[in-house]
Amino acid sequence: MTPSTDPLSLLKATFGFDTFRPGQEQVIQTLLEGRSASAIFPTGSGKSLCYQLPALLLPGLTLVVSPLLALMKDQIDSLQARGIAAERLDSSLDEETYRRVTQDIRGGQLKLLFVAPERLGNERFLNLIHGLPISLLAVDEAHCISSWGHNFRPDYLKLANAAKELKVERVLALTATATPQVSEDMARAFDIAECDIVNTGFHRPNLELRITSCRDAERAALLEQRLRERPAGSTIIYVSLQRHAEEVADRLVQAGFDAKAYHAGMKSEQRVATQDAFMNGEVPIICATIAFGMGVDKSDIRYVYHYHMAKGYESYMQEIGRAGRDGQLSICELFACADDCTALENFVYGDTPDPDSITSIVTELLGSDDEIDIAITDLSRRHDIRQLVVNTLLTRLELMGIIRAEGHYYGNIRFAPIGSSAEILAQYPDNQAAFIRKIFSCGTKARKWISLDIDKAIAHTGQQRSVILRAIDSLQHKGLAELQLAGYRQRFRRLEQDVDIPALCQQLASTFSQHERMEISRIESMLSYAQHGSCLTAKLLDYFGESIDPCGHCGICLGDQPAQLPTRQHASIESYDLSHFTALVEQNSNALARPRQQARFLCGLNSPAVSATRGLRGNQQFGSCAKVAFADVLEARSET
């Protein structure tokens, strides 16, 4: 190889490293030889280099799929600083930036493009990249493709098909948390040979894992004690709920610590400001839900505290993995309280759709014509099933061969011309100008915006939807119009006519119940781990298929006694006065019609129907039974 095409020379010249980290060179060489690969590396072990470097050596575009907006932004800033043509496409971009990025994509000027997984189901995006040579598809957080994974996302199941449709030459699947079963699912989905699965192991010798048992009332004081007795350093404190993040941060500030809360309920600009303050060292302590840390690359985090129990081995591994990326000693301590499990389990139970909801949504989908045209948001609200669960159900129907996705589109398109019609049409050749003029004539004009009826435009022009959309896009890309899209809809075709709907619904309900049991099992396993009597590191790694001798650096190996958790305290449903709840149910028959809806509401679990009902979530009875086991609340409401 010449120096310009030698990976090691490029590593030194462009990325400033003298040597590869474990596993990196093997993955990169596999990709350069034209084969797909899987990189299963611990958090902070350099997974991103495995696609960044090949992207510069391969001729076409490298498309990076990631659910982590923060990771996209940080990586792009770093790549651009090195003179590498990298961009992202997401909903946060302003009009001018979006136009510039799409022009760069069309012009073949980018080496790396970062997108969220759902964008590969976006009609405009697929039109944009159709026909472009894509040398590499890098799939971050690839464990999301596995239904055995802790963070299954239906959008990921469609990535393998998208790779084939886009004629992607090779795929790189990346994750930091894959059990052997999940690793097999990833390899099967992306056609990765067993010899091209590179797993460097998960052991982080610089992480000191500790577990301390406590009661709920004790942990606030315990946290303050730890922060005072240990040397200062960047610290993440993980909590279960958004309100806990605020409460813990406020208490620490009152105790004299410099701390901030971070959670998904904060305004975007507030979250960004908080994260930036933590990254540059202005704020040393962040009290956060799991919304914080995904894709955040801060090397010197010295402490990770789990103020509440983690919801499983995978989540725990991911969260402690944010500590000590610089290789220096870092402490990860879990405050183990068995009472936390009630809230964690309630979240799982609350996500499971009841059989009646499954039956109603499947009957609607399959009881209509062969052409199925739906808006996920409407389905979610009307059947009171979270959008993620609706997407999962649709994906299951696809995998069973009952329906086939036919594409996505926006039902409502508005554009605002910049300049007169004559000025705009003058920018096109005569034949294209005539076509644009026809599209304009199909719109309804207001003061600024023209609302376009796509079906009318199809009939009037005799052209397909994709051709009309490309014409509208061209107005935006040329800076001749502003564009707004709304009313996101999906089209499916029914493939199987003779469907036993009751049997199908029973099968789907069984699948969701199985997932529910799997999630509950994860919580129970974490509770067992908290009381483990031997090496904590070895026990954790064993779950991920890695065997080591006692580590010598966890709490147990250093002489701590195994945690003895106080007996779990279950609040009783009988101790709650629900006499006024019947009237609330009668006033909100759509949102609180079924026992499972009522149980979710009383346990403080939001739902699409509750969100859509004005004032309901703010009612004092919302979450009034949050400390009661969901099953007990459900049983009580089923008997009324």
Secondary structure, DSSP 8 states (H G I E B T S, - for coil): --GGG-HHHHHHHHH--SS--TTHHHHHHHHHTT--EEEE--TTS-TTHHHHHHHHHSSSEEEEE-S-HHHHHHHHHHHHHTT--EEE--TTS-HHHHHHHHHHHHTT--SEEEE-GGGGG-HHHHHHHTT--EEEEEETTGGGG-TTSTT--HHHHTHHHHHHHTT-S-EEEEES---HHHHHHHHHHHT--GGGEEE-----TTEEEEEEE--GGGHHHHHHHHHHHS---EEEEE-SSHHHHHHHHHHHHHTT--EEEE-TTS-HHHHHHHHHHHHTTS--EEEE-TTSSTT---TTEEEEEESS--SSHHHHHHHHTTS-TTSS-EEEEEEE-TTHHHHHHHHHHHHS--HHHHHHHHHHHHSS-SEEEE-HHHHHHHHT--HHHHHHHHHHHHHTTSEEEEEEEEEEEEEEESS-HHHHHTTS-HHHHHHHHHHHHTEEE-SS-EEE-HHHHHHHH---HHHHHHHHHHHHHTTSEEEEEEEEEEEEEE--SS--HHHHHHHHHHHHHHHHHHHHHHHHHHHHHHT--S-HHHHHHHHTT---S--SSSTTTTT-----------B-GGGS--TTHHHHHHHTTTTS-SHHHHHHHHTT---HHHHHSTTTTTSTTTTTTTTB-HHHHHHHHHT-
